[in-house]
């Protein structure tokens, strides 16, 4: 239902919107000198970085060689569409260094993440409740 928020265009549009809010609030702060605009600027910068982290992880921390090796190891066990879904989730969630340093058999957070992604990529709807 909310699959659009994981698209790159949504993230880029959100980043542009946050930049416009920062520019507007900065302009209004210099015009009025009201402190509430400083709070708006601080919150918007926080949300800006919150939306930027998955985008950064996906495109800048993973090299093409690393992405292709992860895809190759997945394709030996599953089909290509499942592996594309799985890899996109991993690229957005973890930087390459974090993923490489994970103990994938024992890390509880990773196992929970893997279970959720596996269900999502297989099309198994666990629902909200």
C-alpha positions as CSV (number, residue, x, y, z in Angstrom):
1,X,0.0,0.0,0.0
2,X,2.8,2.4,0.8
3,X,5.4,1.1,-1.6
4,X,5.9,4.5,-3.2
5,X,7.9,5.8,-0.3
6,X,10.7,3.4,-1.0
7,X,11.2,4.8,-4.6
8,X,14.2,7.0,-5.3
9,X,12.0,9.7,-6.9
10,X,10.0,10.0,-3.7
11,X,13.3,10.4,-1.7
12,X,14.6,13.0,-4.1
13,X,11.4,14.9,-4.1
14,X,11.3,14.8,-0.3
15,X,14.9,16.1,-0.1
16,X,14.0,19.0,-2.4
17,X,11.0,19.8,-0.3
18,X,13.0,19.8,2.9
19,X,15.6,22.2,1.2
20,X,12.7,24.5,0.3
21,X,11.4,24.5,3.8
22,X,14.9,25.3,5.2
23,X,15.3,28.2,2.7
24,X,11.8,29.5,3.5
25,X,12.3,29.3,7.3
26,X,15.8,30.9,7.1
27,X,14.3,33.8,5.1
28,X,11.4,34.2,7.6
29,X,13.8,34.1,10.5
30,X,16.0,36.9,9.1
31,X,12.9,38.9,8.4
32,X,11.2,38.5,11.8
33,X,13.9,37.2,14.2
34,X,11.4,34.9,15.8
35,X,12.9,31.8,17.6
36,X,10.2,29.4,16.3
37,X,11.8,29.5,12.9
38,X,15.1,28.2,14.4
39,X,13.2,25.2,15.7
40,X,11.6,24.7,12.3
41,X,15.0,24.8,10.7
42,X,16.6,22.4,13.2
43,X,13.7,19.9,12.8
44,X,13.8,20.1,9.0
45,X,17.5,19.5,8.9
46,X,16.9,16.5,11.1
47,X,14.3,15.1,8.8
48,X,16.5,15.9,5.8
49,X,19.3,13.7,7.1
50,X,16.7,11.0,8.2
51,X,15.5,10.7,4.6
52,X,19.0,11.0,3.1
53,X,20.6,8.1,5.0
54,X,19.0,5.2,3.0
55,X,19.6,7.0,-0.2
56,X,23.3,7.5,0.7
57,X,23.7,3.9,1.8
58,X,22.2,2.6,-1.5
59,X,24.2,4.7,-3.9
60,X,27.5,5.7,-2.2
61,X,28.6,3.1,0.3
62,X,28.2,0.1,-2.0
63,X,30.5,-0.3,-5.0
64,X,29.3,-2.0,-8.2
65,X,31.5,-5.0,-7.6
66,X,30.1,-5.5,-4.1
67,X,26.5,-5.2,-5.4
68,X,27.2,-7.7,-8.2
69,X,28.8,-10.2,-5.8
70,X,25.8,-10.1,-3.4
71,X,23.5,-10.5,-6.4
72,X,25.5,-13.5,-7.7
73,X,25.4,-15.3,-4.4
74,X,21.7,-14.7,-4.1
75,X,20.9,-15.9,-7.7
76,X,22.4,-19.3,-7.0
77,X,19.7,-19.9,-4.4
78,X,16.7,-17.9,-5.6
79,X,15.2,-16.3,-8.8
80,X,16.3,-12.9,-10.1
81,X,13.2,-10.9,-9.1
82,X,13.5,-12.1,-5.5
83,X,17.2,-11.2,-5.4
84,X,16.6,-7.8,-6.9
85,X,14.0,-7.1,-4.1
86,X,16.3,-8.5,-1.4
87,X,19.3,-6.6,-2.6
88,X,17.5,-3.3,-2.8
89,X,16.4,-3.6,0.8
90,X,19.9,-4.6,1.9
91,X,21.5,-1.7,0.0
92,X,19.1,0.8,1.6
93,X,19.3,-0.6,5.1
94,X,23.1,-1.2,5.5
95,X,26.2,0.4,4.4
96,X,28.8,-2.0,2.9
97,X,31.1,-1.8,5.9
98,X,28.2,-2.5,8.3
99,X,26.9,-5.4,6.2
100,X,30.4,-6.9,5.9
101,X,30.9,-6.7,9.7
102,X,27.6,-8.3,10.5
103,X,27.4,-11.8,12.1
104,X,24.4,-12.8,10.0
105,X,23.7,-16.0,11.8
106,X,23.5,-14.5,15.3
107,X,22.6,-10.8,15.0
108,X,19.0,-10.5,16.2
109,X,18.3,-7.2,14.4
110,X,19.6,-8.6,11.1
111,X,17.6,-11.8,11.5
112,X,14.4,-9.8,12.1
113,X,15.2,-7.6,9.1
114,X,15.9,-10.7,7.0
115,X,12.6,-12.3,8.0
116,X,10.6,-9.2,7.2
117,X,12.4,-8.7,3.8
118,X,12.0,-12.4,3.0
119,X,8.2,-12.2,3.6
120,X,8.0,-9.0,1.7
121,X,10.0,-10.2,-1.3
122,X,8.0,-13.5,-1.5
123,X,4.8,-11.6,-1.4
124,X,3.7,-13.0,2.0
125,X,1.5,-10.4,3.6
126,X,1.8,-10.4,7.4
127,X,-0.5,-7.5,7.8
128,X,-0.4,-4.8,10.4
129,X,-2.0,-6.8,13.1
